[in-house]
Amino acid sequence: MPDRNTNNKNPRIRFVVSKARDCVTAKDFAESAVHDDGRFLGWAIFRRFPELKKYYRAERHAFLFSEIKSFVRGQYAKHRRTMAKDMRKYGEIWRSKEAGFYELTGKLFPGRRWPKGEYIAYGTIWGMFPRFLENKTFQVPFHREKKYNIPVIVAHEMLHFMFYDYLYGRYPKYKDQEKYSFFVWHVSEVFNSVVQNTKEWKSFFGGTSSPYPEHRRIVAQVRREIGDGPLTDIDRLTDAIIRNVKATIKS
């Protein structure tokens, strides 16, 4: 049983190789295509592995799963040593940044406990790196040439865990997944883009988190409203994001 974060101590992230996780992720991307016309499926899988299109059944929003499992097994067998090396290296890189990250998040969420979870970073062969709120796990890319970007990706996913916990506590109505799932997704992604592109965060991590195309205008507007200084009022920031998402995104 994985270690779980059960108190207010900062969670210790484990970096793990798991082909089973990648198989499930492929299945999730296929199923989510019904909601976004296959945008994420294309970005995550077909842009990187176009040969897998022959195993996708658009009418069912599903892969021939036995073929996907066979493909994933082959990739993991071929790159086994490199994958293990990557995850060890990512762990070392993150350890050099985690204390500063927790200091930054402590300023954003003063006195707030990290939600309980497994806090595992799984490597992935796919081109997008999803997070799983239910157990506080996420994915990071294998074979990243610019390994300095890894802490930015890890920080991005970790921010999601803390922000969702904060948002649901302040606005319990948004827990209604059927009604608000995509609205909250927009809000959370804008929040991360605003935070990770502040001078303080960019200076510490040496990189930024690029917003999705539909969020660029919202991020710019929110920054104009709250100013360029350090973020000290998360309630004000969140309210500004919610207001601008409502005004811009049609859901």
Summary of the structure (lengths in Angstrom):
residues: 251
radius of gyration: 18.4
end to end distance: 39.1
largest distance: 51.7
contacts: 714
relative contact order: 0.12
helix: 63%
strand: 8%
